[in-house]
Amino acid sequence: MTFDADRLVRAFDEAELHADTATLRSLLADDFQRSRSAWQGQPMELTVRASQTWVRHGGDWRLAGLQFSPLAEG
């Protein structure tokens, strides 16, 4: 899996510099995953924050770690 981390950093920097809240909201939305399913006929929903750690290896970016943290219902 390859990833252009530099492009993403530039996108965040530009959005923050210009106070572009719509772009920031869109970029941050990628950090959350929402799942819906059913267990024994009962609907279930789960929202988690996905945290990723990327490292540069041999000139490429590689995914080194991934963690899902459940968010409190509210």
N, C-alpha and C positions, 0 to 999 in steps of 0.2 A: 504494500500500500504506500503510495507516495502522497505527499501533502505539501502545499506551498505555504508554509508558515509565514514567510516574509510578506506574501500578499495579504494574508489575514491581518498581520500586525499593521500594515499600511492602511488597510480598510478601517480598522479601529482608530488609528491615529487621525485619519482624515475626518471620520465621523465626529470624534471628540473635538477636534480643532474647530469644526464648523457647527458644533452643537446640533448635529443632525440626529435627533432622537429617534426618528423612524428607522434609520439605518442601524443605529445602536441596538434598538429593540429587535430588529431582524437578526443581527449578528449574535446577540445573546440568546435568542430563542433556540439556537442550535445546541445550547448547553442542556436543554431539558428534553426528556422523553416522556410521553404519555402513553400508557398501555391500557387497553380495555379487553376484558375476557369474561368468562363465566366459569364458576366452579360449582358443581352439583346444582346447576340451574340458577345460581345466584350471581348477578353481575358484580364484577370487580373492576376497580380502576386504581391505577398507580401512577404517580408522577415522581420522577427521579431526576436528579441533576447528574449529568455525566461530566466527570473530570478526566481530562486526558493529559498525559505527559508525553511530549515529543522530544526526541533527541536528534541531533545532526550526526550522521554516520556516513563517512565516505562521500560527503557532498550532498547526500540525500537526507530527507527527514524521515524518521521511523517512529512508529507508535511504540513507546516503551511501557506504558501502563494505562489502564483504564479502570475507573471506579464509578460505581453507581451509588448514589446516596438518596434514600427516600426522603421526600419532602413531607412535612407535616400537613395533614388535611386542614383546611380552613376555609 
